[in-house]
Amino acid sequence: MDRYQFEDLISDYIENQLNLSKRREFEQYLNAHPDAKELVDSVRSTMVSLHNLSPVKTSPDFMNKLRRRIEQERSRPTYPTPTRNTIFGFTPLYAGLMVTMLIALVYVGVELIPTVEPTNLPSSAPQFTTATPERNAHTVPSVTRDENAIVGVEEDSLQSEDQPPRKDFELGDRIQYVKNPR
């Protein structure tokens, strides 16, 4: 006998409705499994409690009313539940509101992040390379150097990077001189 057969025969055993061979088989299973005894005792106490309950008084036409009600429920037409278009279980309105709130939250979060300006980074100075003249290259005409032009260039190079450049009205003349030496 297995557990399922045993459970099916518990109420018949308690009510003494088993034949002799089934009763012996049931009791052998009961002696072999101690937890089965607890189950039989539990079912027995439940059955005794049910027998001790007082009967419930109902109206004489209770059964007729119950049958009519069951028939009404069976014959009632069933309406299909309306299907809604949803996005992840949300109606389009709520999904749109949630997306808007998410975008606003990200925007506010980005705006609240402090921006750090680099202060100790080296400035990128322009890089100059010198090219070696080739043998067949054209020669550059020599430029006579004017001492005033050299002094002006030295003054310009001595200015600090933080100060705005000094306005020099003779600068255009100097550039013309370098481009077109006379």
C-alpha positions in Angstrom: 0.0 0.0 0.0 1.4 3.4 -0.9 0.7 6.8 0.8 -2.1 7.8 -1.6 -4.1 4.6 -1.1 -3.6 5.0 2.7 -5.0 8.5 2.6 -8.0 7.4 0.6 -8.9 4.7 3.1 -8.6 6.8 6.4 -12.2 7.8 6.6 -13.4 4.2 5.8 -11.1 2.8 8.5 -12.4 5.3 11.1 -16.0 4.5 10.2 -15.2 0.7 10.3 -16.3 0.2 6.7 -13.2 -1.8 5.4 -13.2 -5.5 4.8 -10.9 -7.7 6.8 -8.0 -7.9 4.3 -8.0 -4.2 3.6 -8.1 -3.5 7.3 -5.1 -5.7 8.0 -3.1 -4.0 5.1 -4.1 -0.6 6.5 -3.0 -1.4 10.0 0.3 -2.8 8.8 1.0 0.5 7.0 -0.1 2.3 10.1 2.4 0.4 12.3 5.2 0.9 9.8 4.8 4.7 9.5 4.5 6.7 12.8 3.5 9.9 11.0 0.5 8.0 9.5 -0.8 7.5 13.1 -0.8 11.2 13.6 -2.7 11.8 10.4 -5.4 9.2 11.4 -5.7 10.8 14.8 -6.1 14.2 13.2 -8.8 13.0 10.8 -10.6 11.2 13.6 -10.7 14.4 15.8 -12.0 16.4 12.9 -14.8 13.9 12.2 -15.8 14.0 15.8 -15.9 17.8 15.8 -18.1 17.8 12.7 -20.5 15.3 14.3 -20.8 17.5 17.4 -21.8 20.6 15.5 -25.4 21.7 15.8 -27.4 21.6 12.7 -28.1 24.8 10.8 -31.7 25.8 10.3 -32.6 27.0 6.8 -35.8 28.0 5.1 -37.9 25.2 3.5 -37.3 26.6 0.0 -33.5 27.1 0.5 -32.6 24.3 -1.9 -34.9 25.6 -4.6 -33.5 29.1 -4.3 -30.0 27.8 -4.4 -30.7 25.8 -7.6 -32.3 28.8 -9.3 -29.3 31.0 -8.4 -26.9 28.4 -9.8 -28.9 28.3 -13.1 -28.9 32.1 -13.3 -25.2 32.2 -12.9 -24.7 29.5 -15.6 -27.0 31.2 -18.1 -25.6 34.7 -17.5 -23.7 35.7 -20.6 -20.1 36.3 -20.1 -18.6 39.4 -21.5 -15.1 39.4 -22.6 -12.9 41.7 -20.7 -11.8 44.7 -22.8 -8.2 44.5 -23.8 -6.3 47.7 -23.6 -3.2 48.8 -25.3 -0.6 48.8 -22.7 3.1 49.6 -22.5 4.8 47.4 -19.9 1.4 47.1 -18.2 0.7 50.9 -18.2 -1.8 52.8 -20.3 -0.2 55.1 -22.9 -1.0 58.1 -20.8 0.7 56.8 -17.7 3.6 55.4 -19.7 4.1 58.9 -21.3 4.0 60.6 -17.9 6.5 58.2 -16.5 8.9 58.7 -19.4 8.5 62.5 -19.0 9.3 62.2 -15.3 12.3 60.0 -16.0 13.7 62.5 -18.5 13.1 65.4 -16.1 14.9 63.5 -13.3 17.9 62.7 -15.5 18.0 66.4 -16.7 17.9 67.7 -13.1 20.5 65.2 -12.0 22.9 66.3 -14.8 22.3 69.9 -14.0 23.1 69.4 -10.3 26.5 67.7 -11.0 29.2 70.3 -10.3 31.5 71.1 -13.2 35.2 71.0 -12.3 37.5 73.3 -14.3 41.0 72.1 -14.6 43.3 74.5 -12.9 46.7 72.8 -12.8 46.8 71.4 -16.3 49.6 72.6 -18.5 48.5 75.0 -21.2 48.9 73.8 -24.7 51.5 76.1 -26.3 51.8 76.1 -30.0 54.5 73.8 -31.3 57.0 75.0 -33.8 59.1 72.8 -36.0 62.1 73.7 -37.9 62.5 72.4 -41.4 65.9 71.8 -42.9 66.3 73.4 -46.2 66.7 71.2 -49.2 69.6 71.6 -51.7 67.4 72.8 -54.5 65.2 75.0 -52.4 64.8 78.7 -53.3 66.8 81.0 -51.2 65.0 83.5 -49.0 66.2 87.0 -49.5 68.0 88.4 -46.6 66.2 90.8 -44.4 68.0 93.7 -42.8 67.2 93.9 -39.2 66.0 97.0 -37.6 66.9 97.3 -34.0 63.5 98.9 -33.2 61.7 96.0 -34.7 63.7 93.5 -32.6 63.0 95.5 -29.4 59.3 95.5 -30.2 59.2 91.8 -30.7 61.1 91.3 -27.4 58.6 93.4 -25.6 55.7 91.4 -27.1 57.2 88.1 -26.0 57.7 89.4 -22.4 54.0 89.9 -21.9 52.4 87.3 -19.7 49.7 85.0 -21.0 47.1 86.3 -18.5 47.3 89.9 -19.7 45.5 90.9 -22.8 47.8 91.6 -25.8 49.2 95.2 -26.0 47.8 97.2 -28.9 50.6 98.2 -31.2 49.7 100.3 -34.1 53.1 99.8 -35.8 52.6 96.1 -36.0 51.0 96.2 -39.4 54.0 98.1 -40.7 56.4 95.6 -39.2 54.5 92.7 -40.9 54.6 94.5 -44.2 58.3 95.0 -43.7 59.0 91.4 -43.1 56.9 90.3 -46.1 58.3 92.8 -48.6 61.8 93.9 -47.6 63.0 97.0 -49.5 
